[in-house]
């Protein structure tokens, strides 16, 4: 292992969100080409790729309050994606609904990560600062 690899975090949310956005793109490409399928695919494509950008903005936040706000927006997009994914399975808008299971699971995991990150950021922002 070289010095650069040893500095890389074991857990990289950006990489995970990149993988997630890619899986959303691939999932929507496989949806039925009906009117409903195209509509839900468009909605899911927008909400499912947005958290990557919002997390990127949060990393460059100007304040703890700004960080929390940007993460909350990403969380909203993940929750929206979860609903579109569930609907696409319920109808179904994909030929094989099993293809949705890993994407649904990752969406739920990312929601938990965003909730925990927001909770931690709120807790840290309430702590008194050393002079």
VMD Tcl script that draws the C-alpha trace (Angstrom):
set ca {
  {0.00 0.00 0.00}
  {1.44 3.38 -0.97}
  {1.14 6.64 1.00}
  {-1.76 7.88 -1.10}
  {-3.80 4.70 -0.50}
  {-3.15 4.80 3.24}
  {-4.60 8.33 3.45}
  {-7.77 7.42 1.59}
  {-10.69 7.00 4.00}
  {-12.06 3.48 4.35}
  {-15.54 4.91 3.96}
  {-16.02 7.39 1.13}
  {-19.54 8.78 0.88}
  {-18.79 10.51 -2.42}
  {-17.79 7.20 -4.03}
  {-20.84 5.51 -2.60}
  {-23.10 8.26 -3.95}
  {-21.40 8.01 -7.36}
  {-22.14 4.27 -7.40}
  {-25.69 4.95 -6.25}
  {-26.30 7.54 -8.99}
  {-24.92 5.10 -11.55}
  {-27.24 2.35 -10.29}
  {-30.21 4.74 -10.51}
  {-29.29 5.60 -14.10}
  {-29.00 1.93 -15.05}
  {-32.24 1.07 -13.25}
  {-34.20 3.83 -14.99}
  {-32.78 2.78 -18.37}
  {-34.34 -0.64 -17.78}
  {-37.80 0.67 -16.95}
  {-40.72 0.03 -19.30}
  {-41.03 2.57 -22.10}
  {-44.70 3.30 -21.35}
  {-46.04 6.73 -20.49}
  {-46.00 5.88 -16.78}
  {-42.58 4.23 -17.06}
  {-41.04 7.30 -18.72}
  {-42.64 9.63 -16.17}
  {-41.49 7.69 -13.12}
  {-38.07 7.07 -14.68}
  {-37.62 10.83 -15.15}
  {-38.68 11.57 -11.59}
  {-36.40 8.85 -10.19}
  {-33.51 9.92 -12.39}
  {-33.69 13.46 -11.03}
  {-34.16 12.55 -7.35}
  {-31.75 9.62 -7.41}
  {-28.82 11.50 -8.90}
  {-29.33 14.71 -6.88}
  {-27.87 13.50 -3.53}
  {-24.42 13.25 -5.12}
  {-24.50 16.97 -5.90}
  {-26.01 17.98 -2.59}
  {-23.37 16.07 -0.64}
  {-20.71 17.74 -2.77}
  {-22.17 21.12 -1.88}
  {-22.30 20.14 1.80}
  {-18.59 19.34 1.79}
  {-17.97 22.95 0.71}
  {-20.55 24.45 3.08}
  {-19.87 27.91 4.43}
  {-21.08 27.09 7.95}
  {-22.41 24.20 10.04}
  {-25.93 25.50 9.39}
  {-25.27 25.51 5.63}
  {-23.87 21.94 5.84}
  {-26.97 20.73 7.67}
  {-29.26 22.43 5.16}
  {-27.52 20.90 2.15}
  {-27.51 17.44 3.73}
  {-31.23 17.80 4.52}
  {-31.94 18.58 0.87}
  {-29.99 15.46 -0.15}
  {-31.98 13.46 2.41}
  {-35.25 14.73 0.92}
  {-34.11 13.55 -2.52}
  {-33.21 10.10 -1.15}
  {-36.61 9.77 0.51}
  {-38.29 10.80 -2.74}
  {-36.22 8.21 -4.62}
  {-37.30 5.52 -2.18}
  {-40.94 6.26 -2.94}
  {-40.44 6.21 -6.75}
  {-38.54 2.93 -6.46}
  {-41.31 1.37 -4.39}
  {-43.90 2.56 -6.91}
  {-41.91 1.15 -9.82}
  {-41.96 -2.25 -8.12}
  {-45.62 -2.03 -7.06}
  {-46.92 -1.33 -10.60}
  {-44.44 -2.96 -11.84}
  {-42.55 -0.70 -14.24}
  {-39.60 -3.08 -14.57}
  {-39.62 -6.56 -16.09}
  {-37.76 -8.09 -13.16}
  {-38.65 -6.44 -9.85}
  {-35.69 -8.21 -8.19}
  {-33.41 -5.67 -9.92}
  {-34.89 -3.02 -7.62}
  {-33.96 -4.81 -4.39}
  {-30.28 -3.77 -4.21}
  {-31.18 -0.19 -5.20}
  {-33.92 -0.07 -2.57}
  {-31.52 -1.43 0.05}
  {-28.82 1.11 -0.82}
  {-31.38 3.94 -0.75}
  {-32.42 2.94 2.76}
  {-28.80 2.70 3.90}
  {-27.97 6.12 2.45}
  {-31.01 7.61 4.19}
  {-29.69 6.27 7.50}
  {-26.22 7.69 6.77}
  {-27.62 11.13 5.91}
  {-29.84 11.13 9.04}
  {-26.86 10.21 11.23}
  {-24.65 12.83 9.60}
  {-27.27 15.53 10.09}
  {-27.80 14.47 13.71}
  {-24.04 14.58 14.38}
  {-23.66 17.96 12.69}
  {-26.53 19.38 14.76}
  {-25.02 17.98 17.95}
  {-21.59 19.38 17.09}
  {-23.03 22.81 16.28}
  {-24.63 23.00 19.73}
  {-21.38 22.28 21.57}
  {-19.67 25.32 23.09}
  {-16.53 26.33 21.25}
  {-13.17 26.70 22.99}
  {-12.04 30.33 23.08}
}
mol new
graphics top color blue
foreach p $ca { graphics top sphere $p radius 0.5 }
foreach p [lrange $ca 0 end-1] q [lrange $ca 1 end] { graphics top cylinder $p $q radius 0.2 }
display resetview
